[in-house]
Amino acid sequence: MQSVATLNQQMIMDHGERRHALNERVQRVLNRVLGCWQHELGRPFTYSGRTYRSCVKCGMSRDFDAASWTTHGHSYRLNTVDFGYGRVRTTSG
């Protein structure tokens, strides 16, 4: 009985690893297709230990290596951050 439980646990772990690998591949393909193609990047910023540059047209970001002064990796959206200023309201009219 112990060996059946061990085999089931191993199968569950293998399935999870395969699903994770597939999700990463799909995410890379979608990022390639839907990511930023403009690459008009602003100056580098460092926040929470991560250095990045953002596209001035669409706002997507790419990682930046300050040591070699190169931009690398795929475009991605940054999560919005609340700096404690509250929401800014705009009025139309």
Secondary structure, DSSP 8 states (H G I E B T S, - for coil): -HHHHHHHHHHHHHHHHHHHHHHHHHHHHHHHHHS-----B---EEETTEEEEEBTTT--EEEEETTTTEEEEEEE-------SS--------
